[in-house]
Amino acid sequence: MSERSKRPKGSPETPLSEFKFNPSRLDLKFSKNLLTVLDGYRINRTYDLGFIDKKINEGELPRIFIQQWGTMRKVLHRLAAIGPKVPGVESALNRRQIISFVAMASLSIAVVILLVTYAFQLPYLITFGLPLATIAIGLTLTSWITSAWYNRKIAWAIHYYIEENQGLVSNERRHLKKWVQNLVNHIASLMRKSGEDPEKNLIKFFSKDYTGIVVLKEPGGFRKHYVVKIRL
């Protein structure tokens, strides 16, 4: 997941030591999405921040949040920037991208050949089209499996690197935890006021060391996150 996106207008930066996140006036849906993003960054799971920048540039978010976003965004970018610096991560990313490109290119070519074959009644192209389509499907499945494997390998490489360099982002992670806790409290307040059902507003978490939450599902299988209900 990419963290690169156009810098939004009107998001000045405040020194982190002086910064206190105030989520007031954020609506329920955006608060839930922002919580998942911030909590993900705590464990080096980076998200594309473009959806936030887009909302800011289109005037859909309150000014109090816009004034805070510059500082928050800088922290998230600092955490995301660690990955490529970890030994072995950049080469793994390149290999994953090459495999994905080859699979996509093969599938695209196979589709074009099959469409031309049936559109223009050129049966001799079937000789090439069907085997290529079979290969392309195999490559696509291989790409999906290897991408998952590379993602896991990269995540663990970054995890071990940070564990061996505890002071590298400890301050940023400490602030992220506070921001997520503020969002938990804010979401609980919104639901109490609106009468929303917590069971219908479950949230994806990657850590569970917060107060005011109830873990309904643990990570397992293909699910790499906790399913959490906010306690009112």
C-alpha positions in Angstrom: 0.0 0.0 0.0 1.4 3.4 -1.0 1.6 6.4 1.3 2.3 8.8 -1.5 -0.4 11.3 -2.3 -0.7 15.0 -3.2 -0.1 17.2 -0.2 -3.4 18.8 0.9 -3.9 22.5 1.2 -4.0 24.2 4.6 -2.3 21.5 6.7 0.4 23.3 8.7 2.8 21.3 10.9 3.1 21.6 14.7 6.1 20.1 16.5 5.2 16.7 17.7 6.2 17.5 21.3 3.5 20.2 21.3 0.9 18.4 19.4 -2.4 17.0 20.8 -4.8 15.3 18.5 -8.4 16.5 18.8 -10.9 14.4 16.7 -13.9 16.5 17.6 -16.3 17.2 14.7 -15.1 14.2 12.7 -18.1 12.0 11.7 -18.5 8.4 12.6 -17.6 6.8 9.2 -14.4 8.9 8.7 -13.4 8.4 12.4 -13.6 4.6 11.9 -11.5 4.7 8.7 -8.9 7.0 10.2 -8.6 4.8 13.3 -7.8 1.7 11.2 -5.2 3.7 9.3 -3.5 5.1 12.3 -3.6 1.7 14.1 -2.2 0.0 11.0 0.8 2.4 10.9 1.6 1.3 14.5 2.6 -2.1 13.1 4.1 -0.8 9.9 1.0 -1.5 7.8 0.9 1.5 5.6 -2.1 2.8 3.8 -2.6 5.2 0.9 -3.4 8.6 2.5 -4.9 10.0 -0.7 -8.5 9.5 0.5 -7.8 11.9 3.4 -6.0 14.5 1.3 -8.8 14.4 -1.2 -11.5 15.0 1.4 -9.4 18.0 2.7 -8.9 19.5 -0.7 -12.6 19.1 -1.4 -13.5 20.8 1.8 -15.3 17.8 3.3 -13.4 17.7 6.6 -13.6 20.2 9.6 -11.0 22.9 9.8 -9.9 21.7 13.3 -8.8 18.4 11.7 -7.2 20.1 8.7 -5.0 22.2 11.1 -3.8 18.9 12.7 -3.3 16.8 9.6 0.0 18.3 8.6 1.7 17.0 11.8 -0.1 13.7 11.6 0.8 13.1 8.0 4.4 13.8 8.7 4.5 11.2 11.4 2.9 8.6 9.1 5.3 9.4 6.3 8.3 9.0 8.6 7.0 5.5 9.6 6.3 4.5 6.0 9.8 5.7 4.9 11.5 3.1 7.1 10.4 0.1 5.0 12.6 0.7 1.9 15.6 1.3 4.2 15.4 -2.1 5.8 18.0 -4.6 4.2 16.3 -6.9 1.7 13.0 -5.0 1.6 13.6 -3.0 -1.6 14.7 -6.1 -3.5 11.7 -8.0 -2.3 9.4 -5.2 -3.4 11.0 -5.2 -6.9 10.6 -9.0 -7.3 7.0 -8.8 -6.2 6.4 -6.0 -8.7 8.1 -7.9 -11.6 6.0 -11.0 -10.9 2.8 -9.0 -10.8 3.7 -7.2 -14.0 4.5 -10.4 -16.0 1.2 -12.0 -14.8 -0.9 -8.9 -15.7 0.8 -8.5 -19.1 0.3 -12.2 -20.0 -3.3 -12.0 -19.0 -3.9 -8.8 -21.0 -2.3 -10.3 -24.1 -4.3 -13.5 -23.8 -7.6 -11.6 -23.5 -6.8 -9.5 -26.5 -5.9 -12.6 -28.7 -9.1 -14.4 -27.6 -11.3 -11.3 -28.3 -9.7 -10.9 -31.8 -10.2 -14.6 -32.5 -13.9 -14.6 -31.8 -14.6 -11.1 -33.1 -12.9 -11.6 -36.5 -13.4 -15.4 -36.7 -9.7 -16.2 -36.9 -9.6 -19.8 -35.5 -5.9 -20.3 -36.1 -5.3 -17.8 -33.3 -6.8 -20.3 -30.9 -3.6 -22.3 -31.2 -1.9 -19.4 -29.4 -4.7 -17.9 -27.4 -5.8 -20.9 -25.3 -2.4 -22.0 -24.1 -1.4 -18.4 -23.4 -4.7 -17.9 -21.5 -3.9 -21.0 -19.4 -0.4 -19.8 -18.7 -1.7 -16.3 -17.9 -4.2 -17.7 -15.4 -1.5 -19.8 -13.8 0.8 -16.8 -13.6 -2.0 -14.7 -12.0 -2.5 -17.3 -9.3 1.2 -17.5 -8.8 1.4 -13.7 -8.5 -1.4 -13.7 -5.9 0.3 -16.4 -3.8 3.8 -14.9 -4.1 2.5 -11.4 -3.4 1.0 -12.6 -0.1 4.3 -14.4 0.7 6.4 -11.3 -0.1 4.1 -9.1 1.9 4.5 -11.3 4.9 8.3 -11.5 4.4 8.5 -7.7 4.1 6.3 -7.1 7.2 8.5 -9.4 9.3 11.7 -7.9 8.0 10.5 -4.4 9.0 9.2 -5.7 12.3 12.6 -7.3 13.3 14.5 -4.2 12.1 12.4 -1.9 14.4 12.7 -4.4 17.3 16.4 -4.2 16.9 16.3 -0.4 16.7 13.7 0.4 19.4 14.4 4.1 19.6 13.9 4.7 15.9 10.2 5.3 16.0 9.2 4.8 19.6 8.1 8.4 20.0 6.0 8.3 16.9 4.4 5.0 17.9 3.6 6.3 21.3 1.8 9.3 19.8 -0.1 7.0 17.4 -1.4 5.0 20.3 -2.7 8.1 21.9 -4.4 9.3 18.7 -6.1 5.9 18.3 -7.3 6.0 21.9 -8.7 9.5 21.3 -10.6 8.2 18.3 -11.9 5.2 20.3 -13.3 7.7 22.9 -14.6 10.0 20.2 -16.4 7.2 18.4 -18.0 5.9 21.6 -19.2 9.5 22.3 -20.7 9.8 18.8 -22.5 6.5 19.1 -23.9 7.3 22.5 -25.3 10.6 21.2 -26.7 9.2 18.0 -27.9 5.9 19.4 -25.9 3.9 16.9 -25.5 0.2 17.6 -21.9 -0.8 18.3 -22.6 -4.2 16.8 -23.3 -2.6 13.5 -20.2 -0.4 13.6 -17.4 -3.0 14.0 -13.9 -1.7 13.4 -10.7 -3.3 12.0 -7.8 -3.0 14.5 -4.2 -4.3 14.3 -3.5 -3.9 18.0 -5.7 -4.4 21.0 -4.0 -2.5 23.8 -6.7 0.1 24.1 -9.3 0.8 26.7 -13.0 0.9 25.8 -12.9 -1.9 23.2 -14.2 -5.5 23.0 -12.3 -7.9 20.7 -14.8 -10.1 18.9 -12.5 -11.9 16.5 -8.7 -12.5 16.7 -6.4 -12.6 13.6 -6.4 -16.0 12.0 -6.2 -17.6 8.5 -6.5 -14.9 5.9 -7.7 -12.3 8.5 -4.7 -10.3 9.7 -6.6 -8.0 12.0 -8.9 -7.9 15.0 -12.6 -7.3 14.7 -13.5 -4.9 17.4 -16.6 -3.4 19.0 -16.4 -0.1 20.8 -17.7 -0.3 24.3 -20.3 2.4 25.2 
